[in-house]
Amino acid sequence: MFKRSFHSKDRAGKSARSYKRSQRDHAKLRMQQKMDGPPVGSTLTSPIITLVVGRDARLFACHEDILSLSPFFAAALKGQFYEGSAKRVELPDEEPEVFSAVLEYLYKGDYYPRLLHDKRRNSWQLEDGQDVNGHGTVESTVFHHGVGGVLLKDTAIYCTAEKFGLDELKRLSLRKQGLQTGIQVDVILRSARYAYDNTPDQDAKLRAHFLALIIRSRKTFKRSGTMQMEMEIGGSKLFFDLFVAMCNHIDDIVDLSNSRSPKFI
């Protein structure tokens, strides 16, 4: 999965650099078009679908043509999960807060906190991202009943987007997660495990994001009792991938050193 160590496009804090300028400009235009109104071809006059989400059966409503932007729901709305003529879809395993963000994205092209581009600095930031003291003001985590703990919200959204076939939402949530800071070790590791459990083995984005984050923050993680406990428990491909990634990272350092002053390890 990992031929060499992480390039800049894989690094957690530099996801904005992973796109060429033309692709970035195109993505900004497409996102702005979505936020300015409903999807092209949508008149918002299609039937309303009732969605029953989560263990507490929270109710959501969405226009059928909007919901059908997801291949998952396009198939579901053909009758696979209909209950009679009620146009009702049951989603007991989804988290309402995460699903709400997905619906917001389908209607607006983004979800709160929105991703904003600072033209003066040519950088990305999250809406209401920091207070006057530079501290984050947006809740970056969500309690997930399926795992019985707190996860990074953008990780949960990415995995839900994977399930629903929303590739643009995956890219958006990954970019937002790259802007998050000050996350506790246990939340990162729990989120990484969740990512590995809910993405295919060929996923080279979210998984690589967590591996790069752990390697870059290795001084913190190597002192963490949580990290030690998680590694001793094992049971996840995460830790083997982490080992391979760190070996590749060391190989790159050795290669660079040898190119300047030949020596071997």
N, C-alpha and C positions, 0 to 999 in steps of 0.2 A: 504493500500500500504506500510505503514511503521510501522513495529511491534515494533521496538525499535529505538533508535537514531543511528546515522551513525557510522558504524565501519570504520576502516582505509581504507577498500577497496572502501568506498564511498566518501572519502574526496578528494576535488578538487585538492589539491597540492600533493597528494600521490598516484596517480593512478598507478605508477610503482610498488607499493607494492601489487596490487590487483591480481597478478598472482603468482602462485607457480613457483619455480625455473625451474622445468622441462618444464612447459608450456611456460615460458619466453624464455628458450633456443630454444624450438621448434619454437616459433613465430619468433625469430631472424633468425633462419635458413631458414624458409619459406620466410621471407621478403628478405633475401639476395639472395635466389634463384630467386625470382621474379625480383630483380634489376639487376641480372647478365644477364638476357636475357628475351625473350618473354615467355609467359605461356607455360607449357608443352603441347605438341601436336599441338602447333601453328607454322605454317611455314610462317605466314604473307603473304600468297599468296591468301587469301580469298578476295572476292569482297570488294571494298571500299564503305562505307556508308557515305552519306552526311548528316550532322546534322545541322539544322537551329535553332539557339539558341537565346532566349531572344527577347526583344522588337525591338531591332535593327537588328534582323535576321543575327547575326554573323554566319559564316559558319565554321564548323569543319568537319574533315574527320577521319574515323576510320575503321580498318579492321573488317569485319563482325564477325569473330570468336573471336576477342578481345571484341567487344561490347556485344557479346552473353554470356560473362561471367556473365553479369547481367541478372537475370531472367526477369526483366522488359523489357529489349531490346530483349532478346531471344524470348519473346512472340510478341513484336512489329515487329520483323523482319520476322515473319511468315506471315505477310501480313496485320496485323491489321491497321498499320499506313502508309503503302506504298502508294505512289502516282504513280500508273502505274508501270513501270519497272525501274523507276529512282533510286530506293533504297535511298529514301530521307525521313528523319524523322524530323518532326516539333516539337520543344520544346519551345514554346513561353513563358512559365512561368518560365523557368530556367534562372539562372544568368550565363552569359558566363564565368566569372572568376571562379565561383564555378565549373561549368561543365568542364572547362579546367583542374582543379585539379583532377576531377574524371577520366578523360581520362588519365592523367599522371599516376594516380594510377593503372589503368587497364594495362598499358604498362610496368610500372616499379616497381609496388608494393609499391610505396610511392609517395608523392607529395611535392613540395617545400613549406616551408623549410623541408628538410628531417629529420627524427628522427634518432639520432646518439646515440650509446651506448658507454659511457666512461668506458672502462674496468678497468682502474686504480681506479676510484672512484665508480665503479659499479652503475652508475646512467645514466639516459637518459637526453639528451639535444637536442635542435633544432639547425640545421645547421645555421651558421651565427647568432646565437641567441643574442649575446651581443657584444658591442664594447669595446674598452679598458677601458672605464669608467663604464662598467657594465650596460649600457643602451641597451634596445632592439633595434635591427636594422632591424627586419623583421616585415612588416605590418601584424598585427593580425586581422584586420577588413576588411570588404567589404561592399560597399553600395549595399543594396538590394532594387530594384525598387518596389518589391511587398509590402514591408512594409514602403517604403519611408524614410528609415533611415539606419544607420550603424549597422551591426551585427558582432559578432565574426565569423570570417571566418570558423573556425573549427566547430562551431555550424551549420552553413549553410551546410557544407560538410556532417556532420553527418546526418542531416535531408534529404539531397539528397540521401545519401547512404541508408537510411531507405526506401525511395521511390523506389530505384533501386534494393533493395534486396542484398546489398553488406555488409554483416555483418563484414567482416574483416576491411573494410574501416571505419565502425562505430567505431570499437575498436581503430583503429589507430588515428582517428580524436579526439576521447575522450582523449586519452593519450596525444596528442599534446596540446589540450586545457588546460589540467592540468598543463602544463609547462608555460603557459602564465601568466604574472604579470602586474600590473599597469594599469588594465583596468578600465575605468570610470564607475561610477554607472549606468548612463543611458544606456550605451552599454550593461552592464550585464543584466539589467532588460528587455531591449528590446529583447535581445537574449534569455532570459529565456522564455518570452512570446512566441517568435517564436518557441522555442523548444516544448512548450506545445501545440501549434497549429499544429505542424507538426510531432508529434510522437504519437504512440498509448498510451492509458492510462496505459497499462502494462509495458511501458518502465521504467526500474528501473536504468538506467545508466545515461543518459544525464540529466534527470530531477533531479535525486538525486545529481548529480554534482552541479547544480545550487543551490539547497537547502542547501547543505553543505557549499558552497562558501558564501552564504548570512549569514548563522549562524556563520561561522568562522570570518566573517568580520562585525559582527553585530554592533560594535561601529561606523563604518563608515556609515552603512545603516540607523541606527536609527537617525542619524543627517541629513540625506539626504532629502531635499525637494522633490527630484524626487521620492524617495521611498514612501513618504507620499502621493504624488499625484497619483502614480500608485495604491497604496492600496485603496485610496478613489474611484478611477475609477472602480477598481475591474474587473469583467468580465473574470477572468481566474482562473482555478483550482490551479494555482501556489500558491496563497496566503493561501488557505485552507491547501494544502500540507505543506506549510511552517509552519503554525500554528501547525499541527500534529507533524511535525519533531521536532519543538522546545519543544513541550510538552514531546515527547519521550526523548529528550536530558535532560530535567529537571528531568524526572523520573529516568533516569540512574544515574544522579548526586545524587539524593535522595537515591536511592538504595545503591550506593557506600558509601554514608555517613552513612546510617543506619547499614551497615555491619561492620562499624568501631565503631560507637557510636549510638546505637538505638535511633531514634527520628523520628517524622512524620511531614508531612506537610498536 
